[in-house]
Amino acid sequence: MKITSTNTAKPTTIIWNNEEVTTGIFKTPTASAIFLGHSDVENDTVTDRKYHGGEFKACYLFSKDHYPYWKGLYPNLNWNYGMFGENLTVEGLDETKIQVGDIYRVGTALVQISEHREPCFKLGVKFKTQEVLKQFIHHGFCGTYIRVIEEGHVQNGDTFTLVKPAENSLTTSELFHLIFDKTKNQDLLLKATNNEALAPKLRNDVKKLID
């Protein structure tokens, strides 16, 4: 996996249900390296810390490989990397292969694959239709959040080197489908519940789904 683009955002105010909402989803590529901190990316905007930022969502990655699919669906949007609110656009990121808990060295940072991304209305505002949320879930390629074990700088061209693979884990794709599929795989639910790379709240929510 290799970083194609590093992206940050300034606060942007949008109107949702007749109210002003501030968001950091409107990310654009940066010209220089960015610093991955333990709770967020330096000089990036995180407005709603209930759902973004923090230990288990310090940085969001989305695959460059999925951009052609979305450009085909929405050819008239003003496209640039960071379109999905990701801090890192990564070539070769495959949600069906990366495991929750995998630890990578990238740039001078040490990071761990943590949670899947669930789309919210702000993505719909950016794409000018809330229909994109259903399309995002149906497509099934959600990108991934990471924990930052060792803070550090990353830049375009940096590659991810697997330092320690997760044991008895599940892929980011499996976790994503586990949340949204009506039929729950009980073995995967147990793996998610016991995976310390996931936030305690998410693990508790998953535990409630076990028969």
N, CA, C and O of each residue as an XYZ file, in Angstrom:
844
protein
N       0.851     -1.180      0.000
C       0.000      0.000      0.000
C       0.895      1.241      0.000
O       1.927      1.272      0.670
N       0.495      2.246     -0.747
C       1.303      3.461     -0.874
C       0.412      4.698     -0.829
O      -0.664      4.722     -1.425
N       0.873      5.722     -0.116
C       0.107      6.962     -0.018
C       0.159      7.724     -1.332
O       1.234      8.044     -1.838
N      -1.012      8.008     -1.874
C      -1.139      8.805     -3.094
C      -1.346     10.276     -2.759
O      -0.838     11.154     -3.457
N      -2.090     10.543     -1.692
C      -2.402     11.926     -1.344
C      -2.629     12.061      0.152
O      -3.287     11.221      0.766
N      -2.083     13.117      0.736
C      -2.369     13.483      2.128
C      -3.355     14.643      2.096
O      -3.167     15.597      1.342
N      -4.410     14.564      2.916
C      -5.512     15.517      2.799
C      -5.941     16.054      4.161
O      -6.027     15.307      5.135
N      -6.206     17.347      4.215
C      -6.717     17.976      5.428
C      -7.833     18.946      5.050
O      -8.068     19.215      3.872
N      -8.514     19.463      6.063
C      -9.633     20.373      5.802
C      -9.663     21.503      6.810
O      -9.230     21.355      7.952
N     -10.182     22.634      6.366
C     -10.533     23.728      7.258
C     -12.018     23.594      7.587
O     -12.744     22.936      6.842
N     -12.486     24.191      8.668
C     -13.910     24.088      9.015
C     -14.796     24.655      7.909
O     -14.534     25.738      7.385
N     -15.840     23.918      7.561
C     -16.810     24.351      6.555
C     -18.209     24.280      7.157
O     -18.577     23.279      7.774
N     -18.977     25.332      6.978
C     -20.342     25.362      7.497
C     -21.328     24.986      6.403
O     -21.314     25.561      5.315
N     -22.185     24.014      6.702
C     -23.220     23.583      5.782
C     -24.580     23.758      6.457
O     -24.661     23.947      7.670
N     -25.635     23.694      5.665
C     -26.990     23.773      6.204
C     -27.615     22.375      6.141
O     -27.677     21.758      5.078
N     -28.070     21.893      7.286
C     -28.715     20.580      7.357
C     -29.951     20.692      8.230
O     -29.869     21.086      9.393
N     -31.095     20.344      7.661
C     -32.370     20.469      8.372
C     -32.567     21.882      8.925
O     -33.004     22.087     10.057
N     -32.224     22.837      8.075
C     -32.395     24.259      8.383
C     -31.516     24.749      9.534
O     -31.792     25.788     10.133
N     -30.472     24.006      9.835
C     -29.538     24.418     10.873
C     -28.115     24.425     10.319
O     -27.781     23.652      9.421
N     -27.281     25.315     10.870
C     -25.885     25.369     10.482
C     -25.106     24.261     11.188
O     -25.216     24.072     12.400
N     -24.314     23.531     10.391
C     -23.483     22.449     10.926
C     -22.063     22.649     10.407
O     -21.859     22.885      9.216
N     -21.094     22.555     11.293
C     -19.693     22.683     10.890
C     -19.105     21.297     10.674
O     -19.321     20.393     11.481
N     -18.361     21.128      9.586
C     -17.814     19.817      9.234
C     -16.384     19.929      8.723
O     -15.952     20.982      8.254
N     -15.664     18.820      8.825
C     -14.310     18.745      8.285
C     -14.206     17.764      7.139
O     -13.113     17.299      6.817
N     -15.343     17.439      6.512
C     -15.331     16.431      5.448
C     -14.783     16.968      4.134
O     -14.399     16.193      3.258
N     -14.743     18.291      3.990
C     -14.292     18.873      2.722
C     -12.771     18.957      2.691
O     -12.197     20.045      2.747
N     -12.133     17.811      2.601
C     -10.679     17.753      2.625
C     -10.101     17.933      1.217
O     -10.714     17.545      0.223
N      -8.921     18.523      1.162
C      -8.209     18.725     -0.105
C      -6.761     18.302      0.080
O      -6.252     18.308      1.201
N      -6.092     17.936     -1.005
C      -4.695     17.489     -0.906
C      -3.770     18.573     -0.362
O      -3.948     19.761     -0.633
N      -2.775     18.133      0.414
C      -1.765     19.040      0.945
C      -0.497     18.922      0.111
O      -0.268     17.919     -0.565
N       0.310     19.953      0.174
C       1.546     19.971     -0.606
C       2.725     19.393      0.175
O       3.792     19.149     -0.389
N       2.530     19.178      1.463
C       3.637     18.704      2.292
C       3.181     17.557      3.176
O       2.013     17.170      3.162
N       4.113     17.025      3.939
C       3.806     15.920      4.844
C       2.805     16.370      5.904
O       2.702     17.557      6.210
N       2.065     15.404      6.462
C       1.153     15.693      7.571
C       1.578     14.869      8.779
O       2.219     13.826      8.645
N       1.209     15.356      9.956
C       1.608     14.707     11.201
C       0.432     13.935     11.783
O      -0.630     14.504     12.036
N       0.627     12.645     11.992
C      -0.401     11.792     12.586
C      -0.236     11.788     14.096
O       0.745     11.258     14.618
N      -1.204     12.384     14.800
C      -1.180     12.394     16.257
C      -2.003     11.258     16.828
O      -2.674     10.535     16.093
N      -1.950     11.105     18.133
C      -2.653      9.991     18.765
C      -4.170     10.117     18.656
O      -4.870      9.105     18.681
N      -4.693     11.342     18.536
C      -6.137     11.515     18.508
C      -6.659     12.131     17.212
O      -7.862     12.094     16.954
N      -5.776     12.695     16.400
C      -6.203     13.269     15.124
C      -4.993     13.648     14.292
O      -3.852     13.428     14.698
N      -5.252     14.218     13.129
C      -4.190     14.667     12.229
C      -3.964     16.150     12.467
O      -4.908     16.940     12.468
N      -2.716     16.520     12.666
C      -2.393     17.920     12.945
C      -2.850     18.820     11.796
O      -2.687     18.486     10.623
N      -3.424     19.966     12.158
C      -3.902     20.967     11.196
C      -5.097     20.495     10.367
O      -5.394     21.053      9.311
N      -5.775     19.462     10.862
C      -7.004     19.008     10.215
C      -8.180     19.367     11.123
O      -8.007     19.580     12.323
N      -9.368     19.432     10.540
C     -10.563     19.800     11.294
C     -11.341     18.560     11.721
O     -11.722     17.739     10.887
N     -11.572     18.432     13.011
C     -12.466     17.408     13.558
C     -13.501     18.153     14.394
O     -13.177     18.690     15.452
N     -14.740     18.184     13.922
C     -15.764     18.997     14.586
C     -16.655     18.196     15.529
O     -17.095     18.720     16.553
N     -16.923     16.952     15.205
C     -17.824     16.130     16.014
C     -17.048     14.953     16.578
O     -16.962     13.898     15.949
N     -16.485     15.135     17.762
C     -15.613     14.100     18.324
C     -16.370     12.913     18.918
O     -15.764     11.972     19.430
N     -17.676     12.967     18.847
C     -18.447     11.786     19.233
C     -18.281     10.693     18.187
O     -18.306      9.506     18.510
N     -18.110     11.103     16.925
C     -18.041     10.147     15.828
C     -16.717     10.183     15.057
O     -16.460      9.303     14.235
N     -15.881     11.184     15.311
C     -14.630     11.317     14.562
C     -13.488     11.656     15.515
O     -13.698     12.241     16.578
N     -12.293     11.282     15.119
C     -11.134     11.555     15.948
C     -11.082     10.644     17.161
O     -11.936      9.775     17.334
N     -10.082     10.847     17.993
C      -9.911     10.003     19.161
C      -8.975      8.837     18.881
O      -8.501      8.669     17.758
N      -8.717      8.047     19.888
C      -7.725      6.980     19.798
C      -7.992      6.001     18.662
O      -7.064      5.608     17.955
N      -9.246      5.603     18.478
C      -9.545      4.549     17.516
C      -9.950      5.087     16.144
O     -10.195      4.313     15.218
N     -10.020      6.416     16.014
C     -10.353      7.044     14.732
C      -9.447      8.246     14.490
O      -9.895      9.313     14.072
N      -8.170      8.043     14.762
C      -7.227      9.158     14.675
C      -7.023      9.637     13.251
O      -6.743     10.814     13.025
N      -7.160      8.745     12.297
C      -6.888      9.071     10.894
C      -7.712      8.127     10.022
O      -7.856      6.946     10.338
N      -8.252      8.657      8.922
C      -9.091      7.855      8.034
C      -8.393      7.642      6.695
O      -7.866      8.579      6.097
N      -8.398      6.383      6.235
C      -7.786      5.995      4.965
C      -8.863      5.535      3.991
O      -9.795      4.826      4.372
N      -8.731      5.940      2.741
C      -9.633      5.461      1.693
C      -8.785      5.078      0.485
O      -7.743      5.680      0.221
N      -9.250      4.068     -0.241
C      -8.454      3.525     -1.342
C      -8.574      4.339     -2.629
O      -9.674      4.656     -3.083
N      -7.438      4.663     -3.193
C      -7.399      5.294     -4.515
C      -8.075      4.407     -5.548
O      -8.660      4.900     -6.513
N      -7.994      3.096     -5.346
C      -8.488      2.125     -6.327
C      -9.999      2.201     -6.517
O     -10.513      1.737     -7.535
N     -10.724      2.784     -5.547
C     -12.178      2.869     -5.650
C     -12.653      4.156     -6.316
O     -13.841      4.297     -6.607
N     -11.761      5.077     -6.557
C     -12.167      6.355     -7.145
C     -12.812      6.211     -8.524
O     -13.814      6.879     -8.780
N     -12.288      5.371     -9.430
C     -12.930      5.246    -10.748
C     -14.394      4.820    -10.657
O     -15.221      5.296    -11.434
N     -14.724      3.931     -9.718
C     -16.112      3.487     -9.554
C     -17.011      4.666     -9.232
O     -18.070      4.832     -9.837
N     -16.592      5.479     -8.284
C     -17.421      6.594     -7.849
C     -17.461      7.726     -8.870
O     -18.478      8.404     -9.022
N     -16.353      7.921     -9.562
C     -16.357      8.928    -10.625
C     -17.333      8.537    -11.725
O     -17.947      9.399    -12.353
N     -17.475      7.224    -11.957
C     -18.436      6.751    -12.942
C     -19.873      7.042    -12.533
O     -20.721      7.325    -13.379
N     -20.147      6.970    -11.221
C     -21.493      7.250    -10.730
C     -21.784      8.744    -10.658
O     -22.918      9.179    -10.855
N     -20.743      9.522    -10.373
C     -20.924     10.965    -10.189
C     -19.902     11.750    -11.021
O     -19.016     12.400    -10.467
N     -20.026     11.687    -12.338
C     -19.015     12.318    -13.207
C     -19.013     13.842    -13.154
O     -18.039     14.470    -13.570
N     -20.074     14.438    -12.657
C     -20.181     15.897    -12.702
C     -19.704     16.592    -11.426
O     -19.757     17.819    -11.333
N     -19.243     15.821    -10.450
C     -18.709     16.430     -9.238
C     -17.301     16.959     -9.482
O     -16.619     16.540    -10.416
N     -16.884     17.872     -8.638
C     -15.532     18.425     -8.726
C     -14.587     17.494     -7.968
O     -14.444     17.604     -6.751
N     -13.949     16.585     -8.687
C     -13.194     15.508     -8.063
C     -11.774     15.915     -7.689
O     -11.067     16.558     -8.465
N     -11.378     15.529     -6.495
C      -9.986     15.577     -6.060
C      -9.831     14.550     -4.942
O     -10.827     14.108     -4.369
N      -8.605     14.167     -4.629
C      -8.403     13.235     -3.519
C      -8.819     13.909     -2.210
O      -8.704     15.126     -2.060
N      -9.296     13.109     -1.281
C      -9.910     13.623     -0.072
C     -11.417     13.714     -0.194
O     -12.096     14.178      0.722
N     -11.947     13.265     -1.343
C     -13.373     13.401     -1.638
C     -14.249     12.688     -0.612
O     -15.384     13.104     -0.378
N     -13.745     11.636     -0.005
C     -14.539     10.860      0.944
C     -14.235     11.250      2.393
O     -14.637     10.571      3.338
N     -13.517     12.360      2.535
C     -13.167     12.826      3.868
C     -11.954     12.130      4.443
O     -11.684     12.219      5.641
N     -11.211     11.426      3.572
C     -10.046     10.694      4.055
C      -8.830     11.600      4.216
O      -8.609     12.519      3.428
N      -8.046     11.317      5.258
C      -6.775     12.007      5.447
C      -5.699     11.439      4.529
O      -4.815     12.160      4.065
N      -5.788     10.136      4.273
C      -4.805      9.483      3.406
C      -5.520      8.729      2.298
O      -6.320      7.830      2.560
N      -5.226      9.100      1.059
C      -5.691      8.325     -0.090
C      -4.592      7.322     -0.397
O      -3.451      7.706     -0.656
N      -4.932      6.033     -0.369
C      -3.912      4.991     -0.385
C      -4.109      4.056     -1.575
O      -5.169      3.450     -1.728
N      -3.102      3.947     -2.399
C      -3.129      3.001     -3.513
C      -2.880      1.590     -2.996
O      -1.944      1.360     -2.230
N      -3.718      0.648     -3.414
C      -3.528     -0.744     -3.021
C      -4.194     -1.127     -1.716
O      -4.024     -2.252     -1.245
N      -4.951     -0.214     -1.120
C      -5.678     -0.554      0.106
C      -6.851     -1.452     -0.262
O      -7.729     -1.054     -1.027
N      -6.864     -2.659      0.282
C      -7.899     -3.639     -0.029
C      -8.563     -4.086      1.270
O      -7.964     -4.802      2.073
N      -9.808     -3.652      1.465
C     -10.515     -3.950      2.711
C     -10.754     -5.440      2.911
O     -10.988     -5.874      4.040
N     -10.703     -6.228      1.855
C     -10.913     -7.667      1.984
C      -9.645     -8.398      2.431
O      -9.675     -9.605      2.672
N      -8.522     -7.660      2.543
C      -7.258     -8.284      2.925
C      -6.677     -7.731      4.227
O      -6.074     -8.475      5.000
N      -6.852     -6.437      4.473
C      -6.297     -5.882      5.712
C      -7.114     -6.368      6.902
O      -8.341     -6.450      6.839
N      -6.414     -6.687      7.984
C      -7.052     -7.247      9.170
C      -7.139     -6.193     10.275
O      -6.211     -5.411     10.482
N      -8.262     -6.189     10.972
C      -8.388     -5.326     12.139
C      -7.320     -5.729     13.155
O      -7.286     -6.870     13.615
N      -6.459     -4.788     13.495
C      -5.374     -5.074     14.428
C      -4.012     -5.174     13.773
O      -2.999     -5.176     14.473
N      -3.953     -5.258     12.443
C      -2.661     -5.243     11.751
C      -1.894     -3.973     12.103
O      -2.481     -2.893     12.171
N      -0.600     -4.093     12.325
C       0.239     -2.943     12.668
C       1.215     -2.672     11.521
O       1.900     -3.580     11.050
N       1.269     -1.413     11.078
C       2.113     -1.017      9.951
C       3.027      0.134     10.352
O       2.679      0.970     11.186
N       4.191      0.152      9.742
C       5.052      1.322      9.773
C       4.827      2.083      8.478
O       4.901      1.506      7.392
N       4.551      3.379      8.589
C       4.383      4.228      7.423
C       5.003      5.580      7.752
O       4.656      6.189      8.764
N       5.913      6.056      6.911
C       6.653      7.259      7.240
C       7.374      7.048      8.559
O       8.037      6.029      8.753
N       7.247      8.008      9.466
C       7.854      7.856     10.790
C       6.826      7.438     11.837
O       7.126      7.428     13.031
N       5.616      7.092     11.397
C       4.532      6.709     12.316
C       4.365      5.190     12.359
O       4.698      4.485     11.407
N       3.849      4.712     13.470
C       3.458      3.311     13.621
C       1.956      3.299     13.859
O       1.468      3.931     14.796
N       1.219      2.577     13.009
C      -0.244      2.656     13.059
C      -0.857      1.262     13.088
O      -0.220      0.273     12.727
N      -2.110      1.213     13.527
C      -2.832     -0.058     13.610
C      -4.200      0.075     12.961
O      -4.913      1.048     13.206
N      -4.568     -0.889     12.142
C      -5.894     -0.909     11.521
C      -6.938     -1.063     12.623
O      -6.861     -1.979     13.443
N      -7.920     -0.152     12.632
C      -8.928     -0.223     13.692
C     -10.324     -0.394     13.102
O     -10.697     -1.507     12.732
N     -11.101      0.679     13.007
C     -12.516      0.531     12.679
C     -12.838      0.812     11.220
O     -12.113      1.528     10.529
N     -13.937      0.237     10.772
C     -14.515      0.560      9.481
C     -15.106      1.967      9.533
O     -15.208      2.558     10.608
N     -15.492      2.500      8.389
C     -16.144      3.813      8.342
C     -17.613      3.632      7.998
O     -17.956      2.920      7.054
N     -18.468      4.274      8.761
C     -19.902      4.290      8.463
C     -20.256      5.663      7.911
O     -19.931      6.675      8.532
N     -20.912      5.720      6.762
C     -21.211      7.016      6.142
C     -22.310      7.758      6.889
O     -23.207      7.139      7.462
N     -22.236      9.101      6.883
C     -23.268      9.915      7.512
C     -23.764     10.965      6.516
O     -23.289     11.038      5.383
N     -24.718     11.768      6.955
C     -25.367     12.730      6.072
C     -24.395     13.733      5.457
O     -24.675     14.295      4.398
N     -23.255     13.964      6.110
C     -22.295     14.938      5.591
C     -21.690     14.468      4.264
O     -21.393     15.282      3.390
N     -21.511     13.158      4.121
C     -21.062     12.630      2.827
C     -22.130     12.883      1.780
O     -21.813     13.218      0.638
N     -23.399     12.726      2.158
C     -24.499     13.006      1.246
C     -24.541     14.459      0.817
O     -24.824     14.760     -0.343
N     -24.263     15.362      1.745
C     -24.212     16.784      1.404
C     -23.104     17.039      0.401
O     -23.286     17.792     -0.555
N     -21.961     16.414      0.616
C     -20.829     16.628     -0.285
C     -21.108     16.088     -1.683
O     -20.692     16.678     -2.680
N     -21.824     14.948     -1.746
C     -22.142     14.345     -3.041
C     -23.456     14.875     -3.617
O     -23.885     14.471     -4.698
N     -24.090     15.794     -2.867
C     -25.321     16.458     -3.315
C     -26.521     15.525     -3.392
O     -27.504     15.834     -4.065
N     -26.448     14.385     -2.708
C     -27.578     13.470     -2.601
C     -27.336     12.509     -1.443
O     -26.232     11.992     -1.275
N     -28.377     12.273     -0.646
C     -28.264     11.312      0.455
C     -28.315      9.866     -0.058
O     -28.066      8.928      0.699
N     -28.632      9.696     -1.319
C     -28.649      8.360     -1.917
C     -27.266      7.720     -1.877
O     -27.144      6.495     -1.897
N     -26.229      8.547     -1.822
C     -24.866      8.024     -1.816
C     -24.600      7.164     -0.578
O     -23.722      6.301     -0.605
N     -25.349      7.391      0.507
C     -25.131      6.592      1.712
C     -25.489      5.127      1.466
O     -24.734      4.228      1.838
N     -26.635      4.892      0.842
C     -27.032      3.525      0.505
C     -26.065      2.918     -0.496
O     -25.730      1.737     -0.403
N     -25.614      3.724     -1.456
C     -24.673      3.229     -2.462
C     -23.346      2.853     -1.808
O     -22.732      1.851     -2.175
N     -22.910      3.649     -0.850
C     -21.657      3.394     -0.143
C     -21.731      2.070      0.616
O     -20.799      1.267      0.575
N     -22.835      1.857      1.301
C     -23.019      0.619      2.057
C     -23.114     -0.576      1.118
O     -22.518     -1.620      1.382
N     -23.855     -0.434      0.029
C     -24.011     -1.521     -0.929
C     -22.688     -1.868     -1.602
O     -22.394     -3.042     -1.828
N     -21.896     -0.859     -1.921
C     -20.606     -1.103     -2.581
C     -19.670     -1.881     -1.666
O     -18.937     -2.755     -2.127
N     -19.689     -1.571     -0.382
C     -18.997     -2.393      0.599
C     -17.536     -2.079      0.840
O     -16.900     -2.752      1.650
N     -16.984     -1.091      0.175
C     -15.571     -0.745      0.356
C     -15.494      0.583      1.105
O     -15.632      1.657      0.520
N     -15.272      0.481      2.409
C     -15.492      1.605      3.321
C     -14.235      2.354      3.715
O     -14.322      3.386      4.382
N     -13.055      1.858      3.317
C     -11.837      2.430      3.860
C     -11.655      1.973      5.295
O     -12.357      1.071      5.751
N     -10.729      2.577      6.008
C     -10.501      2.163      7.387
C      -9.951      3.308      8.226
O      -9.204      4.153      7.732
N     -10.326      3.326      9.484
C      -9.667      4.198     10.445
C      -8.444      3.480     10.999
O      -8.338      2.255     10.931
N      -7.529      4.264     11.544
C      -6.350      3.682     12.179
C      -6.107      4.305     13.547
O      -6.452      5.460     13.794
N      -5.511      3.518     14.421
C      -4.942      4.013     15.671
C      -3.502      4.422     15.387
O      -2.825      3.805     14.566
N      -3.048      5.447     16.058
C      -1.654      5.870     15.907
C      -0.906      5.455     17.171
O      -1.060      6.062     18.231
N      -0.103      4.421     17.039
C       0.652      3.896     18.182
C       1.867      4.776     18.464
O       2.161      5.099     19.614
N       2.566      5.158     17.396
C       3.694      6.090     17.502
C       3.420      7.247     16.548
O       3.266      7.039     15.344
N       3.359      8.447     17.077
C       3.102      9.611     16.250
C       4.239      9.831     15.260
O       5.387      9.474     15.522
N       3.898     10.431     14.109
C       4.937     10.690     13.122
C       4.400     11.337     11.869
O       3.189     11.495     11.710
N       5.294     11.709     10.986
C       4.937     12.350      9.728
C       4.798     11.319      8.600
O       5.531     10.331      8.556
N       3.863     11.562      7.706
C       3.710     10.752      6.501
C       3.567     11.702      5.325
O       3.132     12.842      5.486
N       3.938     11.224      4.132
C       3.848     12.051      2.939
C       3.564     11.184      1.725
O       3.623      9.956      1.793
N       3.257     11.839      0.616
C       2.979     11.131     -0.620
C       4.157     10.234     -0.987
O       5.315     10.644     -0.906
N       3.847      9.011     -1.389
C       4.887      8.068     -1.782
C       5.320      7.132     -0.677
O       5.953      6.111     -0.944
N       4.986      7.464      0.576
C       5.322      6.559      1.681
C       4.550      5.252      1.533
O       3.385      5.252      1.135
N       5.200      4.147      1.855
C       4.562      2.838      1.764
C       4.306      2.270      3.157
O       4.995      2.594      4.124
N       3.289      1.410      3.224
C       2.931      0.744      4.476
C       3.678     -0.594      4.552
O       3.538     -1.444      3.673
N       4.463     -0.764      5.603
C       5.181     -2.018      5.826
C       4.557     -2.742      7.009
O       4.512     -2.209      8.117
N       4.077     -3.955      6.773
C       3.430     -4.725      7.834
C       4.473     -5.128      8.869
O       5.433     -5.833      8.555
N       4.276     -4.676     10.104
C       5.196     -4.963     11.199
C       4.731     -6.158     12.009
O       5.524     -7.021     12.387
N       3.414     -6.193     12.270
C       2.853     -7.288     13.061
C       1.434     -7.574     12.596
O       0.546     -6.744     12.794
N       1.200     -8.738     11.980
C      -0.169     -9.070     11.557
C      -1.051     -9.401     12.751
O      -0.576     -9.912     13.764
N      -2.327     -9.107     12.623
C      -3.279     -9.423     13.683
C      -3.475    -10.929     13.774
O      -3.321    -11.643     12.783
N      -3.814    -11.405     14.958
C      -4.072    -12.833     15.176
C      -5.555    -13.059     15.440
O      -6.193    -12.308     16.177
N      -6.087    -14.106     14.825
C      -7.490    -14.495     15.034
C      -8.429    -13.303     14.858
O      -9.300    -13.057     15.692
N      -8.241    -12.569     13.765
C      -8.977    -11.340     13.544
C      -9.953    -11.496     12.390
O     -10.220    -12.609     11.937
N     -10.479    -10.380     11.921
C     -11.363    -10.329     10.768
C     -10.945     -9.141      9.921
O     -10.308     -8.212     10.417
N     -11.301     -9.168      8.647
C     -10.908     -8.078      7.765
C     -11.807     -6.862      7.984
O     -12.887     -6.965      8.566
N     -11.340     -5.722      7.508
C     -12.159     -4.516      7.582
C     -13.465     -4.712      6.831
O     -14.514     -4.239      7.268
N     -13.405     -5.409      5.702
C     -14.600     -5.688      4.916
C     -15.576     -6.562      5.702
O     -16.780     -6.306      5.700
N     -15.066     -7.579      6.362
C     -15.928     -8.460      7.153
C     -16.581     -7.694      8.301
O     -17.750     -7.919      8.615
N     -15.834     -6.800      8.920
C     -16.397     -5.992      9.998
C     -17.509     -5.091      9.477
O     -18.561     -4.965     10.103
N     -17.273     -4.468      8.335
C     -18.253     -3.576      7.726
C     -19.553     -4.328      7.424
O     -20.641     -3.856      7.752
N     -19.430     -5.494      6.799
C     -20.613     -6.280      6.469
C     -21.282     -6.839      7.724
O     -22.499     -7.019      7.764
N     -20.480     -7.108      8.732
C     -21.028     -7.609      9.989
C     -21.992     -6.597     10.598
O     -23.005     -6.970     11.189
N     -21.670     -5.326     10.449
C     -22.511     -4.271     11.006
C     -23.795     -4.095     10.194
O     -24.867     -3.892     10.763
N     -23.687     -4.173      8.862
C     -24.820     -3.811      8.013
C     -25.634     -4.988      7.487
O     -26.800     -4.808      7.137
N     -25.061     -6.180      7.421
C     -25.828     -7.325      6.922
C     -26.891     -7.750      7.936
O     -26.667     -7.692      9.145
N     -28.031     -8.171      7.438
C     -29.105     -8.610      8.328
C     -28.741     -9.905      9.041
O     -29.045    -10.077     10.221
N     -28.092    -10.811      8.324
C     -27.666    -12.074      8.918
C     -26.259    -11.905      9.486
O     -25.337    -11.537      8.758
N     -26.089    -12.170     10.770
C     -24.821    -11.947     11.441
C     -24.024    -13.243     11.574
O     -24.537    -14.248     12.066
N     -22.784    -13.212     11.137
C     -21.883    -14.343     11.289
C     -21.409    -14.399     12.742
O     -20.674    -13.519     13.192
N     -21.821    -15.412     13.460
C     -21.542    -15.483     14.897
C     -20.050    -15.628     15.194
O     -19.572    -15.093     16.194
N     -19.317    -16.330     14.359
C     -17.873    -16.473     14.561
C     -17.180    -15.122     14.429
O     -16.284    -14.798     15.209
N     -17.597    -14.334     13.437
C     -16.995    -13.017     13.248
C     -17.396    -12.071     14.375
O     -16.599    -11.229     14.789
N     -18.617    -12.202     14.870
C     -19.042    -11.383     15.999
C     -18.142    -11.623     17.213
O     -17.753    -10.680     17.903
N     -17.818    -12.880     17.463
C     -16.938    -13.207     18.583
C     -15.544    -12.641     18.375
O     -14.925    -12.137     19.312
N     -15.050    -12.725     17.138
C     -13.719    -12.178     16.844
C     -13.692    -10.666     17.068
O     -12.729    -10.126     17.612
N     -14.754     -9.998     16.645
C     -14.827     -8.546     16.821
C     -14.925     -8.182     18.304
O     -14.281     -7.237     18.759
N     -15.721     -8.925     19.041
C     -15.912     -8.648     20.463
C     -14.607     -8.759     21.241
O     -14.389     -8.030     22.209
N     -13.743     -9.671     20.815
C     -12.496     -9.925     21.534
C     -11.304     -9.161     20.963
O     -10.170     -9.368     21.396
N     -11.554     -8.281     19.995
C     -10.456     -7.589     19.321
C     -10.199     -6.228     19.968
O     -11.027     -5.322     19.865
N      -9.074     -6.088     20.621
C      -8.763     -4.870     21.357
C      -8.346     -3.718     20.452
O      -8.122     -2.609     20.937
N      -8.238     -3.954     19.161
C      -7.970     -2.867     18.224
C      -9.225     -2.046     17.959
O      -9.155     -0.968     17.368
N     -10.372     -2.556     18.396
C     -11.635     -1.842     18.259
C     -11.955     -1.095     19.543
O     -11.579     -1.519     20.636
N     -12.658      0.027     19.393
C     -13.040      0.825     20.553
C     -13.952      0.014     21.469
O     -14.766     -0.768     20.979
N     -13.838      0.182     22.787
C     -14.692     -0.559     23.731
C     -16.179     -0.415     23.422
O     -16.925     -1.387     23.539
N     -16.623      0.777     23.031
C     -18.045      0.961     22.741
C     -18.484      0.105     21.560
O     -19.544     -0.520     21.603
N     -17.669      0.075     20.504
C     -18.014     -0.742     19.343
C     -18.022     -2.215     19.714
O     -18.911     -2.955     19.293
N     -17.052     -2.645     20.487
C     -17.009     -4.044     20.910
C     -18.246     -4.404     21.725
O     -18.788     -5.501     21.589
N     -18.685     -3.483     22.564
C     -19.881     -3.714     23.370
C     -21.126     -3.772     22.485
O     -22.012     -4.599     22.703
N     -21.187     -2.891     21.488
C     -22.327     -2.904     20.564
C     -22.373     -4.206     19.776
O     -23.447     -4.761     19.547
N     -21.215     -4.688     19.367
C     -21.153     -5.940     18.610
C     -21.566     -7.109     19.505
O     -22.240     -8.037     19.059
N     -21.157     -7.053     20.762
C     -21.475     -8.136     21.697
C     -22.980     -8.329     21.833
O     -23.456     -9.445     22.045
N     -23.726     -7.231     21.710
C     -25.184     -7.297     21.830
C     -25.825     -8.043     20.662
O     -26.978     -8.468     20.747
N     -25.062     -8.203     19.553
C     -25.606     -8.866     18.374
C     -25.412    -10.390     18.419
O     -25.939    -11.111     17.572
N     -24.657    -10.868     19.407
C     -24.412    -12.308     19.511
C     -25.673    -13.006     20.001
O     -26.278    -12.597     20.992
N     -26.062    -14.065     19.296
C     -27.235    -14.823     19.696
C     -27.008    -15.556     21.013
O     -27.903    -16.247     21.497
